[in-house]
């Protein structure tokens, strides 16, 4: 996957979470994914806490992008 | 570092989350 593709995917995923296009993701946005992704509310909470590196309760594109890179470079997508 | 600790503990959950997003996007089951 090229760098541009990663950036594009990051934006796509971010927008899937930030459906109101606020420019950030909050816990409520994350919980909305409960019905769409096979993750429990608790797991989504964990994901949010893991991605929210400064712990301010808002996920920015930068934080989201860092988490995605970590995932990509830590584990290969099959 | 609490973030590192949380990151390690939730690595599987994070992978699950992004894999789910990828599956959703591509329409794979």
Backbone of each chain as nested JSON, in Angstrom:
{
  "chains": [
    {"id": "A", "residues": [
      {"number": 1, "name": "UNK", "atoms": {"N": [0.844, -1.192, 0.0], "CA": [0.0, 0.0, 0.0], "C": [0.882, 1.246, 0.0]}},
      {"number": 2, "name": "UNK", "atoms": {"N": [0.648, 2.162, -0.92], "CA": [1.454, 3.373, -0.974], "C": [1.024, 4.39, 0.067]}},
      {"number": 3, "name": "UNK", "atoms": {"N": [1.86, 5.399, 0.242], "CA": [1.58, 6.407, 1.272], "C": [0.283, 7.175, 0.983]}},
      {"number": 4, "name": "UNK", "atoms": {"N": [0.047, 7.445, -0.303], "CA": [-1.178, 8.16, -0.668], "C": [-2.421, 7.321, -0.399]}},
      {"number": 5, "name": "UNK", "atoms": {"N": [-2.295, 6.033, -0.674], "CA": [-3.422, 5.132, -0.423], "C": [-3.732, 5.086, 1.065]}},
      {"number": 6, "name": "UNK", "atoms": {"N": [-2.682, 5.02, 1.871], "CA": [-2.873, 4.981, 3.317], "C": [-3.579, 6.254, 3.781]}},
      {"number": 7, "name": "UNK", "atoms": {"N": [-3.121, 7.383, 3.263], "CA": [-3.717, 8.668, 3.626], "C": [-5.193, 8.719, 3.221]}},
      {"number": 8, "name": "UNK", "atoms": {"N": [-5.443, 8.196, 2.022], "CA": [-6.81, 8.177, 1.504], "C": [-7.711, 7.304, 2.375]}},
      {"number": 9, "name": "UNK", "atoms": {"N": [-7.207, 6.114, 2.719], "CA": [-7.971, 5.186, 3.558], "C": [-8.213, 5.794, 4.944]}},
      {"number": 10, "name": "UNK", "atoms": {"N": [-7.174, 6.44, 5.465], "CA": [-7.305, 7.061, 6.783], "C": [-8.44, 8.07, 6.768]}},
      {"number": 11, "name": "UNK", "atoms": {"N": [-8.48, 8.881, 5.722], "CA": [-9.54, 9.892, 5.607], "C": [-10.907, 9.244, 5.461]}},
      {"number": 12, "name": "UNK", "atoms": {"N": [-10.96, 8.188, 4.649], "CA": [-12.234, 7.479, 4.456], "C": [-12.76, 6.927, 5.775]}},
      {"number": 13, "name": "UNK", "atoms": {"N": [-11.865, 6.263, 6.512], "CA": [-12.264, 5.653, 7.786], "C": [-12.657, 6.723, 8.796]}},
      {"number": 14, "name": "UNK", "atoms": {"N": [-11.891, 7.807, 8.776], "CA": [-12.18, 8.902, 9.704], "C": [-13.585, 9.446, 9.433]}},
      {"number": 15, "name": "UNK", "atoms": {"N": [-13.903, 9.589, 8.148], "CA": [-15.217, 10.127, 7.785], "C": [-16.344, 9.141, 8.063]}},
      {"number": 16, "name": "UNK", "atoms": {"N": [-16.017, 7.841, 8.032], "CA": [-17.017, 6.834, 8.387], "C": [-17.396, 6.974, 9.865]}},
      {"number": 17, "name": "UNK", "atoms": {"N": [-16.437, 7.394, 10.659], "CA": [-16.7, 7.598, 12.092], "C": [-17.29, 8.985, 12.326]}},
      {"number": 18, "name": "UNK", "atoms": {"N": [-16.72, 9.984, 11.678], "CA": [-17.154, 11.375, 11.848], "C": [-18.238, 11.684, 10.816]}},
      {"number": 19, "name": "UNK", "atoms": {"N": [-19.421, 11.089, 11.021], "CA": [-20.462, 11.234, 9.992], "C": [-21.033, 12.653, 9.915]}},
      {"number": 20, "name": "UNK", "atoms": {"N": [-20.854, 13.414, 10.989], "CA": [-21.347, 14.797, 10.958], "C": [-20.297, 15.762, 10.409]}},
      {"number": 21, "name": "UNK", "atoms": {"N": [-19.139, 15.203, 10.037], "CA": [-18.075, 16.015, 9.453], "C": [-17.619, 17.154, 10.371]}},
      {"number": 22, "name": "UNK", "atoms": {"N": [-17.454, 16.826, 11.642], "CA": [-17.046, 17.83, 12.639], "C": [-15.552, 18.103, 12.594]}},
      {"number": 23, "name": "UNK", "atoms": {"N": [-14.817, 17.113, 12.08], "CA": [-13.364, 17.25, 12.068], "C": [-12.714, 16.522, 13.232]}},
      {"number": 24, "name": "UNK", "atoms": {"N": [-13.55, 15.919, 14.073], "CA": [-13.032, 15.079, 15.159], "C": [-14.059, 13.989, 15.457]}},
      {"number": 25, "name": "UNK", "atoms": {"N": [-13.607, 12.98, 16.183], "CA": [-14.49, 11.874, 16.564], "C": [-14.604, 11.894, 18.083]}},
      {"number": 26, "name": "UNK", "atoms": {"N": [-15.818, 11.836, 18.601], "CA": [-15.97, 11.726, 20.053], "C": [-16.493, 10.321, 20.41]}},
      {"number": 27, "name": "UNK", "atoms": {"N": [-16.655, 10.083, 21.706], "CA": [-17.075, 8.747, 22.153], "C": [-18.425, 8.342, 21.57]}},
      {"number": 28, "name": "UNK", "atoms": {"N": [-19.282, 9.321, 21.409], "CA": [-20.612, 9.039, 20.877], "C": [-20.529, 8.549, 19.424]}},
      {"number": 29, "name": "UNK", "atoms": {"N": [-19.663, 9.19, 18.651], "CA": [-19.465, 8.751, 17.261], "C": [-18.979, 7.309, 17.234]}},
      {"number": 30, "name": "UNK", "atoms": {"N": [-18.054, 7.031, 18.144], "CA": [-17.472, 5.691, 18.208], "C": [-18.544, 4.655, 18.551]}},
      {"number": 31, "name": "UNK", "atoms": {"N": [-19.423, 5.013, 19.489], "CA": [-20.469, 4.077, 19.907], "C": [-21.496, 3.836, 18.809]}},
      {"number": 32, "name": "UNK", "atoms": {"N": [-21.619, 4.781, 17.898], "CA": [-22.534, 4.612, 16.763], "C": [-22.115, 3.444, 15.888]}},
      {"number": 33, "name": "UNK", "atoms": {"N": [-20.815, 3.143, 15.917], "CA": [-20.295, 2.054, 15.084], "C": [-20.65, 0.683, 15.652]}},
      {"number": 34, "name": "UNK", "atoms": {"N": [-21.172, 0.688, 16.856], "CA": [-21.542, -0.553, 17.537], "C": [-22.425, -1.457, 16.667]}},
      {"number": 35, "name": "UNK", "atoms": {"N": [-23.403, -0.862, 15.989], "CA": [-24.307, -1.647, 15.157], "C": [-23.714, -2.007, 13.807]}},
      {"number": 36, "name": "UNK", "atoms": {"N": [-22.645, -1.29, 13.421], "CA": [-22.1, -1.48, 12.075], "C": [-20.873, -2.381, 12.034]}},
      {"number": 37, "name": "UNK", "atoms": {"N": [-20.13, -2.378, 13.128], "CA": [-18.917, -3.2, 13.184], "C": [-19.105, -4.317, 14.215]}},
      {"number": 38, "name": "UNK", "atoms": {"N": [-18.448, -5.45, 13.999], "CA": [-18.601, -6.567, 14.941], "C": [-17.779, -6.387, 16.214]}},
      {"number": 39, "name": "UNK", "atoms": {"N": [-17.895, -5.204, 16.805], "CA": [-17.175, -4.919, 18.046], "C": [-18.192, -4.52, 19.116]}},
      {"number": 40, "name": "UNK", "atoms": {"N": [-17.921, -4.913, 20.335], "CA": [-18.82, -4.56, 21.432], "C": [-18.598, -3.102, 21.831]}},
      {"number": 41, "name": "UNK", "atoms": {"N": [-19.541, -2.563, 22.594], "CA": [-19.42, -1.182, 23.069], "C": [-18.13, -1.01, 23.873]}},
      {"number": 42, "name": "UNK", "atoms": {"N": [-17.803, -2.031, 24.653], "CA": [-16.593, -1.967, 25.474], "C": [-15.331, -1.954, 24.608]}},
      {"number": 43, "name": "UNK", "atoms": {"N": [-15.364, -2.769, 23.566], "CA": [-14.204, -2.804, 22.661], "C": [-14.037, -1.474, 21.935]}},
      {"number": 44, "name": "UNK", "atoms": {"N": [-15.154, -0.89, 21.526], "CA": [-15.092, 0.414, 20.853], "C": [-14.555, 1.488, 21.8]}},
      {"number": 45, "name": "UNK", "atoms": {"N": [-14.931, 1.355, 23.055], "CA": [-14.426, 2.278, 24.085], "C": [-12.903, 2.13, 24.211]}},
      {"number": 46, "name": "UNK", "atoms": {"N": [-12.456, 0.88, 24.191], "CA": [-11.016, 0.604, 24.247], "C": [-10.287, 1.19, 23.044]}},
      {"number": 47, "name": "UNK", "atoms": {"N": [-10.891, 1.026, 21.878], "CA": [-10.296, 1.566, 20.652], "C": [-10.161, 3.081, 20.785]}},
      {"number": 48, "name": "UNK", "atoms": {"N": [-11.237, 3.701, 21.277], "CA": [-11.225, 5.158, 21.424], "C": [-10.115, 5.601, 22.372]}},
      {"number": 49, "name": "UNK", "atoms": {"N": [-10.038, 4.926, 23.523], "CA": [-9.013, 5.283, 24.512], "C": [-7.605, 5.078, 23.967]}},
      {"number": 50, "name": "UNK", "atoms": {"N": [-7.436, 4.014, 23.184], "CA": [-6.123, 3.721, 22.611], "C": [-5.729, 4.784, 21.58]}},
      {"number": 51, "name": "UNK", "atoms": {"N": [-6.694, 5.173, 20.764], "CA": [-6.395, 6.158, 19.724], "C": [-6.272, 7.574, 20.281]}},
      {"number": 52, "name": "UNK", "atoms": {"N": [-7.034, 7.876, 21.332], "CA": [-7.012, 9.22, 21.916], "C": [-5.769, 9.381, 22.786]}},
      {"number": 53, "name": "UNK", "atoms": {"N": [-4.637, 9.586, 22.106], "CA": [-3.345, 9.554, 22.803], "C": [-3.183, 10.678, 23.821]}},
      {"number": 54, "name": "UNK", "atoms": {"N": [-3.818, 11.833, 23.606], "CA": [-3.688, 12.906, 24.598], "C": [-4.834, 12.874, 25.621]}},
      {"number": 55, "name": "UNK", "atoms": {"N": [-5.766, 11.949, 25.439], "CA": [-6.822, 11.737, 26.424], "C": [-7.789, 12.898, 26.603]}},
      {"number": 56, "name": "UNK", "atoms": {"N": [-7.978, 13.71, 25.566], "CA": [-8.882, 14.863, 25.715], "C": [-10.33, 14.557, 25.318]}},
      {"number": 57, "name": "UNK", "atoms": {"N": [-10.584, 13.32, 24.909], "CA": [-11.961, 12.946, 24.572], "C": [-12.343, 13.23, 23.134]}},
      {"number": 58, "name": "UNK", "atoms": {"N": [-11.393, 13.727, 22.364], "CA": [-11.623, 13.969, 20.944], "C": [-10.539, 13.29, 20.125]}},
      {"number": 59, "name": "UNK", "atoms": {"N": [-10.968, 12.601, 19.09], "CA": [-9.994, 11.981, 18.19], "C": [-9.834, 12.849, 16.963]}},
      {"number": 60, "name": "UNK", "atoms": {"N": [-8.625, 13.349, 16.758], "CA": [-8.366, 14.133, 15.557], "C": [-7.892, 13.203, 14.45]}},
      {"number": 61, "name": "UNK", "atoms": {"N": [-7.844, 13.734, 13.242], "CA": [-7.37, 12.931, 12.112], "C": [-5.932, 12.473, 12.358]}},
      {"number": 62, "name": "UNK", "atoms": {"N": [-5.135, 13.328, 12.999], "CA": [-3.746, 12.998, 13.312], "C": [-3.65, 11.79, 14.235]}},
      {"number": 63, "name": "UNK", "atoms": {"N": [-4.468, 11.801, 15.299], "CA": [-4.452, 10.694, 16.253], "C": [-4.953, 9.417, 15.588]}},
      {"number": 64, "name": "UNK", "atoms": {"N": [-5.996, 9.579, 14.807], "CA": [-6.582, 8.444, 14.096], "C": [-5.558, 7.853, 13.137]}},
      {"number": 65, "name": "UNK", "atoms": {"N": [-4.866, 8.743, 12.44], "CA": [-3.855, 8.353, 11.473], "C": [-2.683, 7.628, 12.145]}},
      {"number": 66, "name": "UNK", "atoms": {"N": [-2.273, 8.114, 13.317], "CA": [-1.185, 7.452, 14.056], "C": [-1.564, 6.029, 14.41]}},
      {"number": 67, "name": "UNK", "atoms": {"N": [-2.804, 5.868, 14.888], "CA": [-3.283, 4.54, 15.264], "C": [-3.351, 3.608, 14.075]}},
      {"number": 68, "name": "UNK", "atoms": {"N": [-3.769, 4.141, 12.94], "CA": [-3.887, 3.337, 11.734], "C": [-2.504, 2.907, 11.247]}},
      {"number": 69, "name": "UNK", "atoms": {"N": [-1.537, 3.829, 11.29], "CA": [-0.164, 3.497, 10.888], "C": [0.404, 2.41, 11.79]}},
      {"number": 70, "name": "UNK", "atoms": {"N": [0.126, 2.556, 13.092], "CA": [0.614, 1.575, 14.059], "C": [0.065, 0.194, 13.712]}},
      {"number": 71, "name": "UNK", "atoms": {"N": [-1.198, 0.184, 13.395], "CA": [-1.855, -1.067, 13.007], "C": [-1.228, -1.626, 11.73]}},
      {"number": 72, "name": "UNK", "atoms": {"N": [-1.027, -0.756, 10.73], "CA": [-0.49, -1.213, 9.447], "C": [0.931, -1.741, 9.578]}},
      {"number": 73, "name": "UNK", "atoms": {"N": [1.753, -1.027, 10.342], "CA": [3.15, -1.439, 10.424], "C": [3.38, -2.505, 11.48]}},
      {"number": 74, "name": "UNK", "atoms": {"N": [2.443, -2.58, 12.421], "CA": [2.552, -3.624, 13.443], "C": [2.044, -4.955, 12.931]}},
      {"number": 75, "name": "UNK", "atoms": {"N": [1.021, -4.888, 12.124], "CA": [0.411, -6.105, 11.592], "C": [0.101, -5.915, 10.121]}},
      {"number": 76, "name": "UNK", "atoms": {"N": [0.437, -6.88, 9.337], "CA": [0.159, -6.794, 7.909], "C": [-1.289, -7.182, 7.638]}},
      {"number": 77, "name": "UNK", "atoms": {"N": [-1.876, -6.491, 6.685], "CA": [-3.237, -6.83, 6.299], "C": [-3.179, -8.018, 5.346]}},
      {"number": 78, "name": "UNK", "atoms": {"N": [-3.952, -9.03, 5.635], "CA": [-3.91, -10.229, 4.78], "C": [-4.797, -10.028, 3.559]}}
    ]},
    {"id": "B", "residues": [
      {"number": 1, "name": "UNK", "atoms": {"N": [4.578, 4.703, 31.104], "CA": [3.745, 5.45, 30.178], "C": [2.381, 4.756, 30.039]}},
      {"number": 2, "name": "UNK", "atoms": {"N": [1.318, 5.394, 30.482], "CA": [0.0, 4.733, 30.437], "C": [-0.489, 4.48, 29.019]}},
      {"number": 3, "name": "UNK", "atoms": {"N": [-0.097, 5.343, 28.088], "CA": [-0.53, 5.143, 26.702], "C": [0.08, 3.899, 26.087]}},
      {"number": 4, "name": "UNK", "atoms": {"N": [1.353, 3.686, 26.401], "CA": [2.022, 2.502, 25.872], "C": [1.385, 1.236, 26.426]}},
      {"number": 5, "name": "UNK", "atoms": {"N": [1.069, 1.289, 27.71], "CA": [0.461, 0.149, 28.365], "C": [-0.903, -0.157, 27.741]}},
      {"number": 6, "name": "UNK", "atoms": {"N": [-1.695, 0.913, 27.579], "CA": [-3.019, 0.756, 26.982], "C": [-2.891, 0.26, 25.548]}},
      {"number": 7, "name": "UNK", "atoms": {"N": [-1.905, 0.802, 24.824], "CA": [-1.687, 0.406, 23.439], "C": [-1.394, -1.072, 23.317]}},
      {"number": 8, "name": "UNK", "atoms": {"N": [-0.563, -1.577, 24.201], "CA": [-0.2, -2.995, 24.164], "C": [-1.402, -3.864, 24.502]}},
      {"number": 9, "name": "UNK", "atoms": {"N": [-2.162, -3.432, 25.509], "CA": [-3.308, -4.222, 25.95], "C": [-4.404, -4.257, 24.892]}},
      {"number": 10, "name": "UNK", "atoms": {"N": [-4.517, -3.172, 24.148], "CA": [-5.619, -3.068, 23.199], "C": [-5.204, -3.289, 21.749]}},
      {"number": 11, "name": "UNK", "atoms": {"N": [-4.002, -3.795, 21.578], "CA": [-3.495, -3.983, 20.212], "C": [-4.44, -4.847, 19.375]}},
      {"number": 12, "name": "UNK", "atoms": {"N": [-4.922, -5.919, 19.996], "CA": [-5.837, -6.825, 19.307], "C": [-7.143, -6.15, 18.955]}},
      {"number": 13, "name": "UNK", "atoms": {"N": [-7.637, -5.341, 19.876], "CA": [-8.91, -4.645, 19.654], "C": [-8.762, -3.625, 18.53]}},
      {"number": 14, "name": "UNK", "atoms": {"N": [-7.618, -2.937, 18.536], "CA": [-7.35, -1.937, 17.502], "C": [-7.261, -2.609, 16.123]}},
      {"number": 15, "name": "UNK", "atoms": {"N": [-6.567, -3.737, 16.073], "CA": [-6.441, -4.487, 14.82], "C": [-7.818, -4.945, 14.35]}},
      {"number": 16, "name": "UNK", "atoms": {"N": [-8.614, -5.404, 15.297], "CA": [-9.974, -5.844, 15.002], "C": [-10.799, -4.698, 14.42]}},
      {"number": 17, "name": "UNK", "atoms": {"N": [-10.645, -3.543, 15.025], "CA": [-11.379, -2.344, 14.598], "C": [-11.019, -1.961, 13.161]}},
      {"number": 18, "name": "UNK", "atoms": {"N": [-9.718, -1.864, 12.887], "CA": [-9.313, -1.448, 11.544], "C": [-9.601, -2.526, 10.505]}},
      {"number": 19, "name": "UNK", "atoms": {"N": [-9.463, -3.781, 10.899], "CA": [-9.822, -4.867, 9.981], "C": [-11.308, -4.812, 9.637]}},
      {"number": 20, "name": "UNK", "atoms": {"N": [-12.122, -4.503, 10.647], "CA": [-13.566, -4.397, 10.421], "C": [-13.888, -3.253, 9.48]}},
      {"number": 21, "name": "UNK", "atoms": {"N": [-13.193, -2.129, 9.667], "CA": [-13.408, -0.981, 8.782], "C": [-13.003, -1.345, 7.352]}},
      {"number": 22, "name": "UNK", "atoms": {"N": [-11.878, -2.053, 7.227], "CA": [-11.413, -2.467, 5.904], "C": [-12.421, -3.407, 5.252]}},
      {"number": 23, "name": "UNK", "atoms": {"N": [-12.941, -4.349, 6.018], "CA": [-13.917, -5.305, 5.496], "C": [-15.19, -4.592, 5.071]}},
      {"number": 24, "name": "UNK", "atoms": {"N": [-15.601, -3.651, 5.905], "CA": [-16.821, -2.903, 5.624], "C": [-16.676, -2.123, 4.326]}},
      {"number": 25, "name": "UNK", "atoms": {"N": [-15.505, -1.507, 4.181], "CA": [-15.245, -0.681, 3.01], "C": [-15.201, -1.517, 1.725]}},
      {"number": 26, "name": "UNK", "atoms": {"N": [-14.569, -2.678, 1.829], "CA": [-14.426, -3.499, 0.62], "C": [-15.633, -4.394, 0.41]}},
      {"number": 27, "name": "UNK", "atoms": {"N": [-16.492, -4.485, 1.427], "CA": [-17.686, -5.308, 1.312], "C": [-17.419, -6.78, 1.551]}},
      {"number": 28, "name": "UNK", "atoms": {"N": [-16.204, -7.111, 1.994], "CA": [-15.88, -8.505, 2.297], "C": [-16.6, -8.922, 3.582]}},
      {"number": 29, "name": "UNK", "atoms": {"N": [-16.929, -10.196, 3.706], "CA": [-17.645, -10.639, 4.902], "C": [-16.809, -10.567, 6.164]}}
    ]}
  ]
}
